[in-house]
Amino acid sequence: MIKNLFALALGLASLATFPPLAMGDPTSLAPAQHPRLMLTPDGVALIRANLGKAPLFDASLAETKASLDKILNDSPDVPVPKDASGPTQQRHARNESEMRNAGFLYQVTGDTRYAAFVKARLESYAKLYPTLGVHPASKENNPGRLFWQPLNEANWLVDVSQAYDCIYETLSPEERTRFETNIFRPMVQFISEIHGKEFNIMHNHATWFVSAVGMAGYVMGDQSIVKKALYGTKMDGSAGFFRQMEELFSPDGYYCEGPYYARYALMPFFIFAEVIQNNQPELKVFERHGEILRKSLFALLQQTDSEGNFFPLNDSMKEMNYRSGSVILPVNEAYTRYGHDPSLLSIVLAEGRVSLDLAGQVVALALAATPNPPPFPYASVEYSDGPEGSGGGIGILRSGLGKDLSVAVMKYTSLGMGHGHYDKLALEYYDQGREILTDYGSVRFVNVEQKFGGRYLPENETYAKQTIAHNTVVVDESSHYSGNYNTAKSLHSAKGFFQTPDPDFQVMSATDTTAVPGVAMRRTVAMVRDKALDHPVILDVFRLSSEKEHLYDYPFHFMGQFMESNLTRTPHLTEQHPLGEGNGYQHLWVESEGAITESTEKAGSLSFTWLDGNRYYTITSAADPSTQVFFTRIGANDPNFNLRHEPAIILRQKATNHVFASAIEPHGSFDGAKESTSGSFPVIRSVMVLASTGEGTVVRITGERGIRWTLLIANDSPDPSAKHLVKADEKTFSWVGPAKIVKE
């Protein structure tokens, strides 16, 4: 029964279309019945017929109605724009969502008070918008009018076009003309012509731009505007919505700016795709580019930890997760348009909300019929980057379930445009549902007026984007590509190998020869399970090759409380100094410095243990007397306290060729409430690099409980059938394939 209902819902929705755009007609669309954007008349009929049958949808509807009913009789508050993230900006943002919701409620309930609510605000904006010049808080090179930046203007137009669409039939021709003349057409011109350059680029801003303009075009029945949105201002396909679908994603769905901006970009992609489908089904928008929208949604969800938080690649706010409102609609649309994948229902269940549209109700009906859906299939997975899949990629290794899910993420993508960071081969590590080896993300307090109007702060450039802010090797205290955007934007790392058939030995490897001239970098990360250990161990081997001597810094950014180290440490108790003068080093206080002791030298390894959550973690690294170690904390040269004060340990080596090799071991447990602890000392005691040649690297890991592993890594070929031979001292190691672990 429920499947028949879904089929009926989709069938009626697809029938609720309008005369196709005749691309030879230069001005207008044939007259069409409204609503015609995210809602259609038949879709509204289905929603009404199924009210009371889909609890999650009904709850979202009731919550929205209760919230809106409190202000239904309030006079419109449409202030003159003043601030970037303060009261006027927030008021206009609330107005857009309230108008969209009121339009939806009018369609579903038929209560004319909701239509009157939208109309009154449109009247106010029709008076205000023609009077506006440049927003007083705008950036000089990218000014907005109603908002400080045109991106927010596009956000507003996406919502308000839907509101207008929902009440369109209640308005007189004179009222429609007034609203379109004073609001919609000027906004379309502002976004697509005055900001035409940004409209035509491949970027999340442009996705919002073309979606807003296209939706305004559809609701007004103006074909030339719709064509501009679909094919760019030249209307030749060199830009616009369809070109963005081809350029912004890799063939397997990775979005070029990373997951934080993917969740923001996917919303207009799915919204406008639904609008196109409802108006021009012959364009087959959901099938385009190999169903790229479906792939992108699943790739986005795979880029989350066990708590649903997005991996903080590039400019990211670490609080963002898939419960964000901008992800809910794409999940609902993907479920409805792409075969009702039941695993998406577990995401819907975790989100606890659905979108207020037909797709939201379809998903809620499915969840009512399947209250215990199968879990989302998190997996070890590799994604390519770039429109052809040739721009590097990202590797994700996973082992375990729930709070015991271990995740290692290595980033070897392209830069990620203006929001990209200089962090080739960077590593992140998650355990206990926590970020154990951390990435800073971005320096920004969204919508906090006191912090530069909620915009990116200066330290985003001076610290967060710099290489030292990430878990990857820094060469000569200079960021990758010397922190130069123009140099970095067309370059990328290269995929090496990614093998995960054996759950006890998953391994990924990537290389980079572009980030630092004259230095070849290769990082191999393995996730290893062993019966002697309670949790998977991360093995990290970072090989550097150069003809000249360099200063190599190998940082681990972590959270938690220092426990112990086998280093002799010199703490700076009364006076501290920054680690360097630029490239992010100026923001790191040196709290302590470490030296290799006799026992450390004998073991050939240094170790550092800390407590995070309810578990201990130890990094055991190959080292010798020439290895310097710094214990640092973010916060130097930060007069406005914009940076979080987080710790790191940095291993420094001066060399031409060098291999950093480490084991990151979770162990033991801590329960503060019970005042109990166990296993606070690591099992692994030594990590040693036995050999590293052009053909391969050999690393020995030893410890208690009979731990004696040999990690063998091919440096010359990822061919799974290639044979490799490396001599170390008087022993010869041979293996087949890109990597192997031998447990003796």
C-alpha positions in Angstrom: 0.0 0.0 0.0 2.7 2.5 1.0 4.7 1.8 -2.2 1.6 2.4 -4.3 1.1 5.7 -2.5 4.7 6.7 -3.3 4.2 5.8 -6.9 0.9 7.7 -7.0 2.6 10.7 -5.3 5.4 10.7 -7.8 3.1 10.0 -10.8 0.8 12.9 -10.0 3.7 15.2 -9.2 5.3 14.5 -12.6 1.9 15.1 -14.3 1.6 18.5 -12.6 3.8 20.1 -15.2 3.4 23.0 -17.5 3.9 23.7 -21.2 7.6 23.1 -22.0 9.8 26.1 -22.6 10.0 26.7 -26.4 13.6 27.8 -26.6 12.9 29.9 -29.6 10.4 32.1 -27.7 12.4 35.0 -26.5 10.2 36.5 -23.8 7.5 34.6 -22.0 6.2 31.2 -21.0 2.7 30.0 -21.8 0.2 30.8 -19.0 0.4 28.3 -16.2 -1.5 27.4 -13.1 0.1 28.2 -9.8 1.8 27.0 -7.7 4.5 25.8 -10.1 7.8 25.9 -8.2 8.3 23.4 -5.3 4.6 22.8 -5.0 2.1 21.9 -7.8 -1.7 21.8 -7.6 -1.7 18.0 -7.7 1.1 17.8 -5.2 -0.9 20.1 -2.8 -3.9 17.8 -3.2 -1.8 14.8 -2.2 -0.4 16.6 0.8 -3.9 17.5 1.9 -5.1 13.9 1.4 -2.4 12.4 3.6 -2.5 14.9 6.5 -2.6 12.9 9.7 -0.9 9.9 8.2 2.7 10.9 8.4 3.6 11.9 12.0 7.0 13.5 11.3 5.5 15.7 8.6 2.5 16.5 10.6 4.7 17.5 13.6 6.8 19.8 11.3 3.6 21.3 9.9 2.1 21.8 13.4 5.4 23.4 14.7 5.6 25.8 11.7 1.9 26.7 12.0 2.2 27.4 15.8 5.2 29.6 15.2 3.6 31.5 12.4 0.2 31.9 14.1 1.9 33.9 16.9 2.9 36.7 14.4 0.1 36.3 11.8 -1.5 39.6 12.8 1.7 41.6 13.3 2.4 44.5 11.0 5.2 43.9 8.5 8.7 44.7 9.9 10.8 45.6 6.9 13.6 47.8 8.1 16.1 49.8 6.1 19.3 47.6 5.8 22.0 48.6 8.3 24.2 45.8 9.6 26.0 42.7 8.4 24.7 40.2 11.0 22.7 42.4 13.4 19.0 43.1 13.8 18.1 44.3 10.3 19.9 41.5 8.5 18.3 38.9 10.8 14.9 40.5 10.4 15.0 40.2 6.6 16.2 36.6 6.9 13.3 35.8 9.2 10.9 37.6 6.9 11.9 35.3 4.0 11.4 32.1 5.9 8.1 33.3 7.4 6.8 34.3 4.0 7.8 31.0 2.5 6.1 29.1 5.3 3.0 31.3 5.2 2.7 30.6 1.5 3.0 26.9 2.1 0.4 27.0 4.8 -2.0 28.9 2.6 -1.8 26.1 0.0 -2.2 23.3 2.5 -4.9 24.8 4.7 -6.6 27.3 2.4 -6.7 29.8 5.2 -6.5 33.2 3.4 -4.9 34.8 6.5 -1.6 33.2 5.4 -2.0 34.7 1.9 -2.7 38.1 3.4 0.4 37.8 5.5 2.6 37.2 2.5 0.9 40.0 0.5 1.4 42.6 3.2 5.1 41.9 3.3 5.4 41.9 -0.4 3.7 45.3 -0.4 6.3 46.6 2.1 9.3 45.2 0.1 7.8 46.7 -3.1 8.1 50.1 -1.4 11.5 49.5 0.1 13.5 47.7 -2.5 13.5 50.4 -5.3 14.9 52.9 -2.8 17.9 50.8 -1.8 21.5 51.6 -2.9 24.6 49.8 -1.8 24.2 48.1 1.6 26.1 50.1 4.2 27.9 47.1 5.6 28.9 45.6 2.2 32.3 44.6 1.1 33.5 47.2 -1.5 34.1 44.6 -4.2 30.9 42.6 -3.7 28.1 44.8 -2.5 24.6 43.8 -1.7 21.5 45.9 -1.3 19.0 44.2 1.0 21.8 42.2 2.6 25.5 42.9 3.0 26.4 40.4 0.3 24.4 39.4 -2.9 24.5 35.8 -1.8 22.0 36.5 0.9 19.9 38.4 -1.6 19.8 35.2 -3.7 18.8 33.2 -0.6 16.0 35.6 0.0 14.7 35.4 -3.6 14.7 31.6 -3.5 12.3 31.7 -0.5 10.2 34.6 -1.5 9.7 33.4 -5.0 8.1 30.3 -3.5 5.9 32.5 -1.2 4.8 34.6 -4.2 4.1 31.4 -6.2 1.9 30.1 -3.5 -0.4 33.2 -3.3 -0.1 34.1 -7.0 -3.7 33.2 -7.8 -5.0 35.4 -5.0 -3.4 38.6 -6.4 -4.8 41.0 -9.0 -2.9 41.6 -12.2 -2.1 45.0 -10.9 -0.6 43.6 -7.7 1.5 41.1 -9.6 2.8 43.8 -11.9 3.8 45.9 -8.9 5.6 43.1 -7.1 7.4 42.0 -10.2 8.3 45.5 -11.2 9.5 46.6 -7.8 11.0 43.4 -6.3 11.5 40.4 -8.6 12.8 41.9 -11.8 15.1 44.4 -10.1 16.5 41.5 -8.0 17.0 39.4 -11.0 18.8 42.2 -12.8 20.9 42.9 -9.7 22.0 39.2 -9.3 22.4 38.2 -12.9 23.6 41.5 -14.5 25.2 43.7 -12.0 26.8 40.6 -10.4 27.0 38.9 -13.8 30.6 37.8 -13.4 29.8 36.0 -10.1 26.6 34.6 -11.7 28.6 32.8 -14.4 31.3 31.3 -12.3 31.5 27.7 -10.9 30.9 28.3 -7.2 28.3 27.8 -4.5 27.4 31.5 -4.6 26.6 31.1 -8.3 24.4 28.0 -7.6 22.3 30.1 -5.3 22.3 33.0 -7.9 21.1 30.9 -10.8 18.5 29.0 -8.7 17.1 32.3 -7.4 17.0 33.9 -10.9 15.5 30.7 -12.5 12.8 30.4 -9.9 11.8 34.0 -10.3 11.8 33.5 -14.0 9.5 30.4 -13.7 7.1 32.1 -11.3 6.8 35.2 -13.6 6.6 33.1 -16.7 9.6 34.8 -18.3 11.5 32.4 -20.5 14.5 34.6 -21.1 15.2 34.7 -17.4 14.8 30.9 -17.1 17.2 30.4 -20.0 19.8 32.7 -18.4 19.6 30.6 -15.2 19.9 27.3 -17.0 22.6 28.2 -19.5 24.4 31.4 -18.2 24.1 35.0 -19.2 25.2 34.2 -22.8 22.5 31.4 -22.9 25.0 29.1 -24.6 25.7 26.6 -21.8 29.1 28.0 -20.9 27.7 28.8 -17.5 24.5 28.4 -15.6 22.9 25.6 -13.6 23.6 22.6 -15.9 27.2 23.6 -16.4 27.6 23.8 -12.6 26.3 20.3 -12.2 29.1 19.2 -14.5 31.9 21.3 -13.1 31.5 21.4 -9.3 31.4 17.7 -8.6 33.7 14.8 -9.4 32.1 11.8 -11.3 31.5 10.0 -8.0 30.0 13.0 -6.2 32.7 14.8 -4.3 31.9 18.5 -4.2 35.0 20.6 -4.8 34.9 22.9 -1.8 34.5 20.1 0.7 31.5 18.8 2.8 30.8 22.0 4.8 30.1 23.9 1.6 28.6 20.9 -0.1 25.7 20.8 2.4 25.1 24.5 1.6 25.4 24.1 -2.2 23.2 21.0 -2.4 20.1 22.8 -1.1 19.8 25.1 -4.2 20.8 22.3 -6.5 18.0 20.1 -5.2 15.4 23.0 -4.9 16.0 24.2 -8.4 16.1 20.7 -9.8 12.7 20.0 -8.4 11.4 23.3 -9.9 12.9 22.4 -13.3 11.3 18.9 -13.1 7.9 20.4 -12.3 8.1 22.7 -15.3 10.3 21.0 -17.8 10.4 17.2 -17.2 11.8 16.7 -20.7 15.1 18.1 -19.4 15.5 15.1 -17.1 17.4 17.1 -14.6 17.6 14.4 -12.0 19.2 12.0 -14.5 21.8 14.5 -15.7 25.6 13.8 -15.4 25.1 10.2 -14.3 22.6 11.2 -11.5 25.2 13.4 -10.0 22.8 14.9 -7.5 22.1 11.5 -6.0 25.8 10.7 -5.9 26.7 14.0 -4.3 24.1 13.6 -1.5 25.5 10.1 -0.6 29.1 11.4 -0.9 28.2 14.2 1.5 26.7 11.8 4.1 29.8 9.6 3.9 31.9 12.6 4.8 30.5 12.7 8.4 31.6 11.1 11.7 29.5 8.8 13.8 27.6 11.8 15.2 26.8 13.2 11.8 29.3 16.0 11.9 30.9 17.0 8.6 34.6 16.5 8.3 36.0 20.1 8.7 37.9 20.3 5.5 38.7 23.7 4.1 36.7 26.6 5.5 34.3 24.8 7.9 32.3 25.5 11.0 32.9 22.4 13.2 29.4 22.6 14.7 27.8 21.8 11.3 26.2 18.4 10.8 23.6 16.6 8.7 20.8 17.8 11.0 21.3 21.2 9.3 18.2 22.5 7.6 20.1 22.8 4.4 20.6 19.0 4.3 17.1 18.0 5.2 15.5 19.0 1.9 18.2 17.3 -0.3 17.8 14.0 1.7 14.0 14.1 1.2 14.3 14.9 -2.5 17.0 12.3 -3.0 14.8 9.6 -1.3 11.8 10.6 -3.4 13.5 11.1 -6.8 16.0 8.2 -6.6 14.2 5.0 -5.8 13.3 5.3 -2.1 16.6 4.1 -0.7 15.6 2.9 2.8 19.0 3.7 4.3 18.2 7.4 3.9 15.3 7.0 6.3 17.8 6.4 9.2 19.3 9.9 8.3 15.7 11.3 8.4 15.1 9.7 11.7 18.3 11.2 13.1 17.4 14.6 11.7 14.0 14.5 13.4 12.4 16.8 10.8 11.3 16.7 7.2 10.9 19.5 4.6 7.5 21.1 4.2 6.8 19.9 0.6 5.6 16.7 -1.1 9.0 15.0 -0.8 8.9 15.7 3.0 5.6 14.0 3.3 6.6 11.0 1.2 9.6 10.5 3.4 7.5 10.8 6.5 5.0 8.3 5.2 7.8 5.9 4.5 9.2 6.3 8.0 5.8 5.7 9.5 5.7 2.4 7.6 9.3 1.6 8.5 10.0 3.0 12.0 13.2 1.0 12.3 15.0 1.6 9.0 18.3 0.1 8.1 21.4 2.2 9.1 23.1 4.4 6.6 25.8 2.3 5.0 28.9 4.1 6.3 32.0 2.5 4.7 35.6 2.9 3.9 35.5 4.9 0.6 37.6 7.0 -1.7 36.3 9.9 -3.7 38.0 11.5 -6.6 38.1 15.3 -7.1 37.6 17.4 -10.2 35.0 17.2 -12.9 36.9 14.4 -14.7 38.0 12.7 -11.4 41.6 13.5 -12.1 42.2 16.2 -9.4 43.3 14.0 -6.5 40.8 12.9 -3.9 39.9 12.1 -0.4 40.2 8.7 1.4 38.1 7.6 4.4 38.9 4.4 6.4 36.4 3.1 8.9 36.3 0.3 11.4 33.7 -0.5 14.1 30.3 0.8 14.9 28.7 3.6 16.9 30.9 5.1 19.6 33.6 2.5 18.7 33.7 3.6 15.1 37.3 4.6 14.2 37.6 6.9 11.2 40.8 8.1 9.4 40.5 10.8 6.8 43.2 11.8 4.4 42.8 14.8 2.1 44.6 14.9 -1.2 42.1 17.0 -3.2 42.6 20.1 -5.3 42.5 23.4 -3.4 38.8 23.8 -3.2 38.6 27.3 -4.6 38.6 30.4 -2.4 37.5 28.4 0.6 40.4 25.9 0.2 43.3 25.4 2.7 46.9 24.7 2.1 46.9 21.3 3.6 48.0 18.6 1.1 48.0 15.1 2.6 46.4 16.3 5.8 45.1 13.7 8.3 42.1 13.6 10.6 41.2 10.9 13.1 37.9 10.2 14.9 37.1 7.8 17.7 34.4 7.7 20.4 32.3 10.0 18.2 35.0 12.6 18.8 37.6 14.3 16.7 40.9 13.0 18.1 43.4 14.4 15.7 41.7 17.7 14.9 41.5 20.1 12.0 41.0 23.7 12.9 38.3 24.4 10.4 37.8 28.1 9.9 38.1 31.3 12.1 34.6 32.6 11.9 31.6 33.2 14.2 28.6 33.0 11.8 26.0 35.7 12.3 27.8 37.1 15.4 27.8 40.8 14.9 30.7 41.4 17.4 33.0 39.2 15.4 33.5 41.2 12.2 29.7 41.0 11.4 29.9 37.2 11.4 32.3 37.1 8.4 35.6 35.3 8.2 38.1 36.9 10.6 41.6 37.9 9.6 43.1 34.9 11.4 41.3 32.6 9.0 44.0 33.7 6.5 46.9 34.0 8.8 46.3 30.8 10.7 43.4 28.4 9.7 44.4 28.2 6.0 48.1 27.8 6.7 49.7 24.4 6.5 50.8 24.3 10.2 47.2 24.4 11.3 46.7 20.9 9.9 48.1 17.5 10.5 50.5 17.4 7.6 54.2 18.1 7.0 55.3 21.8 6.7 58.6 22.4 4.8 60.8 25.3 5.9 58.1 26.9 8.0 56.3 27.9 4.8 52.8 26.9 3.8 52.1 24.7 0.8 52.3 26.7 -2.5 53.7 29.5 -0.2 50.1 30.2 0.7 49.5 31.6 -2.8 46.0 31.1 -4.2 46.9 31.7 -7.8 49.7 29.1 -7.6 47.6 26.5 -5.8 44.2 26.8 -7.6 45.2 24.7 -10.6 47.4 22.1 -8.8 46.5 19.1 -6.7 47.8 16.0 -5.0 47.6 12.6 -6.7 45.9 9.4 -5.7 48.2 6.5 -4.9 46.3 3.4 -3.8 43.3 2.6 -1.7 42.7 -1.0 -0.5 40.1 -2.1 2.0 39.1 -5.7 1.3 40.8 -6.9 4.5 39.0 -5.4 7.5 42.1 -6.0 9.6 44.4 -4.1 7.3 42.9 -1.1 5.4 45.4 1.2 3.8 45.4 4.4 1.6 48.2 6.3 0.1 48.6 9.6 -1.9 51.5 11.7 -3.2 52.2 15.3 -3.8 54.9 16.9 -5.9 53.3 20.3 -6.4 52.9 21.9 -2.9 56.6 22.4 -2.2 59.0 22.8 -5.2 61.7 20.2 -5.2 60.1 18.1 -2.4 58.1 14.9 -3.1 55.7 13.9 -0.4 54.0 10.6 0.1 51.7 9.7 2.9 50.4 6.2 3.6 47.8 5.7 6.4 46.7 2.2 7.5 44.0 1.2 9.9 45.1 -2.1 11.6 43.1 -4.4 13.9 44.8 -7.1 16.0 43.3 -9.5 18.6 45.9 -8.3 21.0 44.5 -4.8 21.0 41.1 -3.5 22.0 40.8 -0.9 19.3 42.1 -0.3 15.7 45.5 1.4 15.5 46.4 4.1 12.9 49.8 3.7 11.3 51.0 6.8 9.6 54.1 6.9 7.3 55.0 10.2 5.7 58.0 10.0 3.3 59.8 13.1 2.1 62.3 13.2 -0.8 64.5 16.1 -1.9 67.9 16.9 -3.3 68.3 19.7 -0.8 68.2 19.9 3.0 65.0 21.2 4.5 63.4 21.7 7.8 60.4 19.3 8.1 57.7 19.9 10.7 55.3 17.1 11.4 52.4 18.3 13.7 49.7 16.4 15.6 46.8 18.7 16.7 44.9 17.0 19.4 42.3 17.7 22.1 42.4 16.4 25.7 44.7 16.3 28.6 48.4 15.6 28.5 49.3 12.4 30.5 53.0 11.7 29.9 55.8 11.6 27.4 59.2 9.8 27.4 60.9 13.0 26.3 63.0 15.2 28.5 60.9 18.4 28.4 61.9 22.0 29.1 58.7 23.9 29.9 58.5 27.7 29.4 56.9 28.5 32.8 57.4 32.3 33.0 57.8 33.4 29.4 56.6 32.0 26.1 57.4 32.9 22.5 55.8 32.2 19.2 57.2 29.3 17.2 57.8 31.5 14.2 57.1 34.8 12.5 54.6 33.9 9.8 52.7 31.3 7.9 50.6 30.5 11.0 53.7 29.9 13.2 53.2 33.4 14.7 50.0 32.2 16.3 51.6 29.2 18.1 52.9 29.7 21.7 55.8 27.3 22.5 54.8 25.9 25.9 57.5 23.3 26.2 60.3 21.7 24.1 61.4 18.1 24.2 64.6 16.2 23.6 65.3 12.6 23.0 66.5 10.8 26.2 68.8 7.9 26.4 65.9 5.4 26.9 64.1 7.0 24.0 67.1 6.7 21.8 67.5 3.1 22.8 63.9 2.4 21.9 64.2 4.3 18.7 60.8 6.0 19.4 59.3 8.8 21.3 55.8 8.5 22.8 53.2 11.0 23.9 50.0 10.0 25.8 46.9 12.1 26.4 43.3 11.5 27.7 40.4 12.5 25.5 36.8 11.6 26.5 36.8 8.2 28.1 39.9 6.8 26.4 43.7 7.2 26.3 45.7 7.8 23.1 49.4 7.4 22.5 51.4 8.5 19.5 54.6 6.5 19.2 56.9 7.9 16.6 60.3 6.9 15.1 62.9 9.4 16.3 66.6 10.0 16.9 68.7 12.5 18.8 68.4 15.0 15.9 64.6 15.1 16.3 63.3 18.3 18.0 59.8 18.3 19.6 57.6 21.3 20.4 54.5 21.4 22.6 52.5 24.3 21.3 49.2 26.1 21.9 47.2 28.3 19.6 46.7 31.9 20.7 49.9 34.0 20.1 49.5 37.3 18.2 45.8 37.2 18.6 44.8 40.5 20.2 41.1 40.1 19.7 41.0 36.5 21.0 39.6 35.1 17.8 41.4 31.8 17.9 40.6 28.7 20.0 43.5 27.9 22.3 44.2 24.3 21.3 47.3 22.2 21.7 49.6 20.4 19.3 52.8 18.4 19.4 55.3 19.1 16.5 58.2 16.8 15.5 60.9 18.7 13.7 63.7 17.1 11.5 66.4 18.7 9.4 67.2 16.5 6.4 67.1 16.0 2.7 65.2 12.7 2.7 63.2 11.6 5.7 60.4 9.3 6.8 58.1 10.2 9.7 56.5 7.0 11.0 54.0 6.9 13.8 51.4 4.6 15.5 48.4 6.3 16.9 47.0 3.9 19.5 43.7 4.2 21.5 43.8 2.3 24.7 42.3 1.8 28.1 39.3 3.6 29.7 38.5 6.4 32.1 35.4 6.9 34.1 35.5 10.1 36.2 32.1 9.4 37.8 33.3 6.0 39.1 36.8 7.2 39.7 38.1 4.2 37.8 40.7 3.8 35.1 42.4 1.0 33.3 44.9 0.5 30.4 46.3 3.9 30.7 49.7 2.7 29.3 50.0 1.9 25.6 50.7 -1.6 24.2 52.8 -0.4 21.3 56.3 0.6 22.5 58.4 1.1 19.4 58.1 2.3 15.8 61.2 2.2 13.6 61.9 2.8 10.0 64.1 -0.1 8.8 64.5 1.1 5.2 63.2 3.6 2.7 64.2 3.4 -1.0 62.7 4.3 -4.3 61.0 1.0 -4.4 59.6 0.7 -0.9 59.5 1.6 2.8 59.7 -0.8 5.6 58.5 0.1 9.1 58.7 -2.2 12.2 56.1 -1.8 15.0 56.6 -3.7 18.3 55.0 -3.8 21.7 53.7 -5.9 24.5 51.2 -8.8 24.1 53.3 -10.2 21.3 52.9 -7.2 18.9 55.5 -7.5 16.2 54.4 -6.0 12.9 56.3 -5.1 9.7 54.6 -2.6 7.4 55.7 -2.8 3.8 54.8 0.0 1.4 55.6 0.2 -2.3 56.9 3.6 -3.3 57.2 3.0 -7.1 54.0 1.4 -8.2 50.4 0.9 -7.0 49.9 -2.1 -9.3 48.3 -4.9 -7.1 50.4 -7.5 -9.0 53.7 -5.8 -8.8 56.5 -7.5 -6.9 58.7 -5.5 -4.5 62.1 -6.1 -2.9 63.8 -4.0 -0.2 66.9 -4.8 1.8 67.3 -3.6 5.3 70.6 -4.3 7.0 71.1 -8.0 6.3 67.5 -8.9 5.7 65.5 -8.8 2.5 61.8 -8.0 2.5 59.7 -9.0 -0.4 56.0 -8.6 -1.1 53.4 -8.2 -3.8 51.1 -5.3 -4.2 51.2 -1.7 -3.0 51.2 -2.5 0.8 51.3 -5.4 3.1 51.5 -5.9 6.9 53.3 -9.0 8.3 52.4 -10.0 11.8 55.0 -12.3 13.3 
